[in-house]
Amino acid sequence: MIFVSYSWINEKPDKKVLQLVAKMRENGYEAECDVMKIQEHASINFVEMMTRNLQEAEKVIVVLSESYKKKADSFVGGVGAEYRYIISHISEETQKYILVSFDRNLAKVQPNFLSQRQVIFLDNDSGFEQLLYKLNDIGEYSFPKVNPNKTVPPIQQISSKEYKNKESNLFTGNRYNLFVSADKNAWEGDSYLLERERCLTSYTPQEIKELYDGFGEKQIEEIESYPCIFAYEDQIKKDAYIGYIKDIIVRSRAIKFYFQKQGVLTFDDLHKYAFEFDIELSGGITELMHTHWTIKNVNLGEEIRKRDILVIPYNVSDSHKEIVPSNSIELLKILLLEDNPVDYMGKLFKIADDKMDSRLRAMLRDLREKGYLTSYWADNVPYKITFNESAYLLQSK
């Protein structure tokens, strides 16, 4: 069953929506809407009916309009109840909810928490065809299967005395270098000095110590061939970098590493996949609470690919910026447009289930830690929110 959710206009069903339901049924789709249910019962519980249909439907078509946006953003009436349910489930049930509109002015019809999502416009036959693709979970275009016989370009041999393109080997090899520092600016430049007693000592397997402790020319060449994670100690709460070592200078008391950053590994992913990266997080003092350099017997590139870990390309011009999850940024943009952001957050917390409550708190924490806003709390909800200059700069982009 396909359920069509929409807003009545001037206390009457939207005729365009009823025509849409009729057209779908004529084309073989079991489409239903509230009017059909109302006609089946003498006295119906609207909220119960709408919730049950949202739960039981295989697909839900949400028809956006000015009236729908107004009621949804204010969490008013049946539309408000549906909207609460939809925004709590749309991220998990990614194929279930389809947004459509007869009006191409999205600023007038698209509710805040459904902004940035794809909308199909039904003002022509092409739009209805796109809707049918979505209802059948098929793509508009068909691509050939991947040829198992991959075309490989010719490989150029490079002398060891020439510059080695380490970028091309960034995710190769069965080992990687792990650097951890308590210096909050350690990896913001291009070199780092580390005392010898912090090199290949803590958290380093004995065979690695014996293999590389001499720092001979061949050993250094091998170390430089491995990719690197450049991480900060946990208390700094900064994202890590992925890159490679350009040069190593060994002295009796310290070692200096020249390095190149190629990508950003988020703080959350570094901890989430610590076991896969062979990073020790058990005990009172974990490996990410201790400044050191070690080599791990882990194929870093393979682990990143297998887990579908997002490595954000490093941009030198953006090196001062910290990564903020996109849902947190979207919340910030919504709050900046609200006349009373505290009241708006209060409404969201009031209707949120446990999962949504945790997400809202995590988003506010992200924005606070990254310096976009300051929030003041009482009784476990914010009573004051002030925006910093960086928030307004973001809004102007």
C-alpha positions in Angstrom: 0.0 0.0 0.0 1.1 3.5 -0.9 -0.1 6.3 1.5 -0.3 9.9 0.4 0.3 12.5 3.1 -0.7 16.1 2.5 -2.4 19.2 4.0 -6.0 20.2 3.5 -6.6 23.7 2.2 -9.3 25.9 3.7 -10.6 22.8 5.5 -11.1 20.9 2.2 -9.0 18.1 0.7 -6.4 19.3 -1.9 -8.1 18.4 -5.2 -4.7 18.0 -7.0 -3.8 15.4 -4.4 -7.0 13.5 -4.9 -6.4 13.5 -8.6 -2.9 12.2 -8.0 -4.2 9.3 -6.0 -6.8 8.5 -8.7 -4.1 8.6 -11.4 -1.9 6.3 -9.4 -4.7 3.8 -8.9 -5.5 3.9 -12.6 -1.9 3.0 -13.3 -2.0 0.0 -11.1 -0.7 1.4 -7.8 -2.6 0.8 -4.5 -2.5 4.4 -3.5 -4.6 5.6 -0.5 -5.2 8.9 1.3 -7.0 10.2 4.3 -10.3 10.9 2.5 -10.6 7.3 1.6 -10.3 6.3 5.2 -12.7 9.0 6.4 -15.3 7.7 4.1 -15.0 4.2 5.5 -15.8 5.3 9.1 -18.5 7.3 10.8 -16.2 8.7 13.5 -12.5 8.2 13.0 -9.5 9.0 15.2 -7.3 11.0 12.9 -4.0 10.7 14.7 -4.4 7.0 15.2 -5.4 6.5 11.5 -2.5 8.6 10.2 0.1 6.9 12.4 -1.1 3.4 11.5 -1.0 4.2 7.8 2.5 5.7 8.0 3.7 2.6 9.8 2.0 0.0 7.5 2.6 1.7 4.1 5.3 0.3 1.9 5.8 3.8 0.5 4.8 7.2 1.7 4.3 10.1 -0.7 4.6 13.5 1.1 3.0 16.3 -0.9 4.6 19.6 0.0 2.7 22.8 -0.2 2.5 26.2 1.5 -0.1 24.9 3.9 1.9 21.7 4.6 5.1 23.7 5.5 3.2 26.1 7.7 1.6 23.3 9.8 4.7 21.1 9.8 7.1 23.8 11.0 4.6 24.7 13.7 3.9 21.0 14.5 0.1 21.8 14.2 -2.7 19.3 13.8 -2.6 16.1 11.9 0.2 17.4 9.6 2.3 18.2 12.6 1.8 14.7 14.0 2.7 13.1 10.7 5.7 15.4 10.4 7.0 14.4 13.8 6.8 10.7 12.8 8.4 11.3 9.3 11.5 13.3 10.6 12.1 10.6 13.2 12.2 7.8 10.6 13.2 9.2 7.3 17.0 8.8 7.9 16.6 5.1 8.6 13.9 4.2 6.0 15.7 5.8 3.1 13.6 4.2 0.4 10.2 4.7 2.0 9.5 8.5 1.9 9.1 10.3 -1.4 8.8 14.1 -1.4 6.7 15.6 -4.2 5.2 19.1 -4.9 3.1 20.8 -7.5 4.9 24.1 -6.7 8.5 24.6 -7.7 9.2 27.3 -5.2 10.8 25.1 -2.5 11.4 28.0 -0.1 7.6 28.3 0.2 6.7 24.6 0.5 9.6 22.6 2.0 9.6 22.3 5.8 12.8 23.0 7.8 13.7 19.5 8.7 13.0 18.2 5.2 15.1 20.8 3.5 18.0 19.7 1.3 16.2 16.5 0.4 15.2 15.7 -3.2 11.7 16.8 -4.3 9.9 15.5 -7.4 7.8 18.2 -9.2 4.5 16.9 -10.4 3.6 19.8 -12.7 4.2 17.8 -15.8 4.2 14.1 -17.1 8.0 13.8 -16.6 7.5 14.3 -12.9 4.9 11.6 -12.6 7.3 9.3 -14.5 10.1 10.1 -11.9 7.6 9.2 -9.2 7.0 5.8 -10.7 10.8 5.1 -10.8 10.9 5.8 -7.0 7.9 3.7 -6.2 9.4 0.8 -8.0 13.0 1.3 -6.6 14.5 1.4 -10.0 16.8 3.9 -11.6 16.0 6.0 -14.6 19.2 5.0 -16.3 20.7 1.5 -16.8 24.5 1.1 -16.6 26.6 -1.9 -17.7 28.0 -4.3 -15.2 31.6 -3.9 -14.1 33.9 -5.7 -16.5 35.9 -8.3 -14.3 38.9 -7.7 -16.6 40.0 -4.4 -15.3 42.0 -2.2 -17.7 45.3 -1.3 -16.0 47.5 1.6 -17.4 51.2 0.9 -17.9 53.4 1.4 -14.8 56.5 3.6 -15.0 59.5 2.5 -13.1 61.1 5.2 -11.0 64.6 5.2 -9.7 65.1 5.2 -5.9 67.2 8.3 -6.3 64.3 10.2 -7.9 61.3 11.6 -6.1 58.9 8.9 -5.1 55.2 9.7 -5.6 54.0 8.6 -2.2 50.5 9.9 -2.8 49.9 7.0 -5.2 50.9 4.5 -2.5 48.9 6.2 0.3 46.7 3.2 1.0 49.0 0.4 0.1 51.1 -1.9 2.2 50.4 -4.2 5.2 51.6 -1.7 7.8 50.9 2.0 8.7 52.5 4.6 11.0 50.4 5.9 13.9 51.4 9.3 15.4 49.6 10.7 18.5 50.4 14.1 20.0 49.1 16.3 22.8 50.2 19.4 21.0 46.9 20.9 19.5 48.9 22.3 16.5 51.2 19.3 16.0 49.8 18.3 12.6 48.8 21.7 11.3 52.2 22.3 9.8 54.5 20.1 7.8 57.0 18.8 10.4 57.0 17.4 13.9 59.8 16.7 16.4 59.4 13.7 18.7 61.7 12.5 21.5 63.4 9.1 20.9 61.8 7.6 24.0 58.4 8.1 22.4 59.4 6.5 19.2 58.6 2.8 18.6 58.4 2.1 22.3 54.8 2.3 23.8 52.2 0.1 22.0 54.8 -1.3 19.6 55.2 -5.0 19.0 58.6 -6.5 19.8 59.2 -7.6 16.2 58.5 -4.0 15.0 61.0 -2.6 17.5 63.7 -5.1 16.4 63.0 -4.5 12.7 63.1 -0.7 12.7 65.0 0.4 15.8 68.3 0.8 14.0 66.9 3.5 11.6 69.2 2.4 8.7 68.7 3.8 5.2 66.7 0.8 4.1 64.6 0.8 7.3 63.8 4.5 6.9 62.8 3.9 3.2 60.3 1.2 4.4 58.9 3.5 7.1 58.4 6.3 4.6 56.5 3.9 2.3 53.8 3.3 4.8 50.7 5.5 5.1 50.1 7.4 8.3 47.4 8.5 10.7 48.3 11.7 12.4 46.1 11.9 15.5 45.7 14.2 18.5 45.3 13.0 22.1 41.7 12.6 23.1 41.4 15.7 25.4 42.1 17.9 22.3 39.0 16.5 20.5 40.3 17.2 17.0 40.0 15.2 13.9 43.0 13.2 12.7 44.7 13.4 9.3 45.8 10.7 6.9 48.9 11.2 4.8 52.5 10.1 4.4 56.1 10.9 5.6 58.2 12.9 3.2 61.5 12.7 5.1 62.9 11.5 8.4 65.9 13.0 10.2 67.3 10.9 13.1 69.3 12.4 15.9 70.5 10.9 19.2 67.8 12.5 21.3 64.9 13.1 18.9 63.5 12.3 15.4 62.1 14.9 13.1 59.4 13.9 10.6 58.4 15.9 7.6 55.0 14.9 6.4 52.2 15.6 3.9 48.5 15.5 4.8 46.1 14.0 2.2 42.8 13.4 4.0 40.8 14.0 7.2 39.7 11.1 9.4 37.0 12.2 11.8 37.4 12.0 15.6 34.4 9.7 15.8 35.5 7.3 13.1 39.0 7.1 14.6 37.4 5.8 17.8 34.7 3.8 16.2 37.2 1.8 14.2 40.0 1.7 16.8 39.9 -2.1 17.0 40.2 -2.4 13.2 43.2 0.1 13.2 44.8 -1.9 16.1 44.6 1.2 18.4 44.4 0.2 22.1 41.5 2.0 23.9 41.2 -0.2 27.0 42.5 0.6 30.4 42.8 3.9 32.3 45.3 5.5 29.9 44.5 4.6 26.3 46.8 4.8 23.3 45.0 8.0 22.2 45.9 9.6 25.6 49.7 9.1 25.1 52.0 11.0 22.8 54.0 8.5 20.7 54.8 7.1 17.3 54.4 3.4 16.5 54.0 1.1 13.5 50.9 -1.1 13.2 50.7 -4.4 11.4 47.5 -3.3 9.7 46.7 -2.7 6.0 45.2 0.8 6.6 43.8 1.2 3.1 42.1 -2.2 3.1 40.4 -1.4 6.4 39.2 1.9 5.2 37.7 0.5 2.0 36.1 -2.6 3.7 34.4 -0.4 6.4 33.4 2.3 3.9 35.0 4.9 6.1 34.7 8.4 4.8 38.1 10.1 4.4 37.5 13.7 3.6 40.1 15.1 1.1 42.4 17.5 2.8 42.3 21.1 1.5 45.2 23.3 2.5 43.0 26.5 2.3 40.5 24.8 4.7 43.1 23.5 7.1 41.9 25.8 9.9 38.4 24.5 9.7 37.2 21.5 11.7 34.7 19.0 10.2 31.1 19.5 11.4 28.5 16.8 10.5 26.1 18.0 7.8 23.0 17.5 10.0 24.5 19.8 12.6 25.1 22.5 10.0 21.5 22.1 8.8 20.2 22.6 12.3 22.4 25.7 12.7 20.9 27.2 9.4 17.4 26.6 10.7 18.1 28.2 14.1 19.6 31.3 12.4 16.3 31.8 10.6 14.1 31.4 13.7 12.9 34.4 15.6 13.1 32.5 18.8 15.6 29.5 18.4 15.1 28.6 22.1 11.4 28.1 21.6 12.0 26.1 18.5 14.5 23.7 20.2 12.0 23.4 23.1 9.3 22.2 20.7 11.7 19.7 19.1 12.8 18.3 22.5 9.2 18.1 23.6 8.1 15.8 20.7 11.4 13.9 20.4 11.7 10.2 21.2 14.9 9.0 22.9 16.8 8.5 19.6 15.9 11.9 18.3 16.6 13.5 21.7 20.1 12.1 21.6 20.7 13.4 18.0 19.5 16.9 18.9 21.9 17.1 21.9 24.7 15.7 19.8 24.1 18.4 17.1 24.1 21.2 19.6 27.2 19.8 21.2 29.0 19.8 17.8 28.0 23.4 17.1 29.1 24.5 20.5 32.5 22.7 20.4 33.2 24.0 16.9 32.5 27.6 18.0 29.3 28.3 16.1 27.1 29.0 19.1 26.9 29.1 22.9 24.0 27.4 24.7 22.9 27.7 28.3 20.9 24.9 29.8 18.5 24.4 32.7 16.3 21.4 33.4 18.1 19.5 30.6 16.9 21.9 27.9 18.5 25.1 26.5 17.1 28.4 27.8 19.4 30.7 25.9 21.3 30.4 22.6 23.7 33.0 21.3 25.4 32.7 17.9 29.0 33.5 17.3 30.4 35.4 14.3 31.4 32.1 12.5 27.7 31.1 12.4 26.7 34.3 10.6 29.6 33.9 8.2 28.3 30.4 7.4 24.8 31.7 6.8 26.1 34.3 4.3 27.7 31.7 2.1 
